[in-house]
Amino acid sequence: MPFTVINSRMVEARIGPGERLYSQRGAMLAYRGEVSFTPNIQGGQGGIGSMLGRRIAGEATPLMTVEGSGTVMFGHGGHHIHVVDLTGETLYVEADRLLAFDGSLRQGTMFMGSQGGVMGMVRGQFTGQGLFTTTLQGHGSTAVMAHGGVIELPITPQRTVHVDPQAYVAHRGDVQNKLSTALGWREMVGRGSGEGFQLELSGEGTVYVQASEEKL
Amino acid sequence: MRGPGALGLPRGAPADYGRGVAQFRLQGSKVLAVDMAGDAVKAKNGAMVAYDGRMTFKKKTGGGEGLRGLVTRRLTGEQMAVMEVTGKGTCYFADRASEINLVELRGEKLYVEASNLLCTDAALRTGTTFTGLRGAAQGNGLFTTTVEGRGQAAITSDGPAVVLRVTREYPLQVDPGAYVAHTGDLKQHFQSGVNLGTFLGEGSGEAFQIRFEGEGLVYVQPSERNTLGGDL
């Protein structure tokens, strides 16, 4: 059940009997038909084990389950919404940026510190992303929030993309992610260009970048 | 809204116009993409959101070059933290999700607030000028940044900016809080509509305007900064 874009800050999802949708709690704006919203204590799919995993990882955003038949409109905080359709690949996104996603997608939590060793740990601290991130895998649609519009940049093995950690939203595909630094003596004496740290994304996939350096 | 000539090459330009210099284009309305081939652009500090290829970032100080620039900056407070971006590839700039307008300069001077200037061609010269009372009323200070030369510049505005043409017959009045930038041969002065009512708390909220006379273009944003006279 793909999301229909109503405007840049609102999406609509059609839901049928037997289908299920997860969304951030409180993100429903309006609905038509017989739709029920149940708070999801576990914060998503999986059993108690997954819940504990998310709690420990700090990737537990209050979610709700949306079931029934009808259409539901979502939006949150006036943020821009970008719809990402997945066809088998994995989307890596911070839990608090996730507005809604198809129930058929597999939700997981990934330890990002393992990518890039010590630098991976440092990256989590610097970017405010922490050491864990949420993954969504399978076939279906997700709606991701960002401040300002979102642009998609393709990543190919020949074309490594560097992103400002504050402007990074999400990425998908088979992408290696590491923090690269361009620190020199200028940064040490307080004459930095403000671009001392960058996320270096290499491999095959797409990165989503927002037109702003503000967090949600 | 774009400045004149931003959509393509200027009319009558030589065939090699723009080759080898940074190419500015808009990706959506809020992201500026600059294609570079070993050349440099100046951009607001920290405005890069992404890049591919190889780029280096180096901090510069805006408001004029050399010792004179240094003194001016110290005196005027119109110092803009600028970085010089050099490299090969595409660099993407954005600033707090504000709208971006491309301005093509062909020798004329662009007057813009330092906070509204996102990125300029390295070939363009930047300086500082005194604006008088207008600056204070805009809530921006007494000095403004000028950009001069040949090349492209990107300015930001809160909401999509409109470009208004000023001719000798048709002067233009602008709310100081909504003014973003102007180019051309324009004289500006400050006018006030303060009357007794203003002091009695019955002001219309439009007590001050900047009046532009001459020939040129004025960029106006659909939003108002907090200004000194804004509440009157």
Interface residues (C-beta under 8 A of the other chain):
Chain A: H80 H147 G148 G149 I151 L153 R159 T160 V161 H162 V163 D164 A167 A182 R186 R191 G192 S193 G194 E195 V207 V209 Q210 A211 S212 E213 E214
Chain B: Q27 G28 S29 K30 V31 N45 G46 A47 M48 V49 A50 Y51 D52 G53 M55 T56 F57 K58 K59 A81 M83 Y92 A94 D95 R96 A97
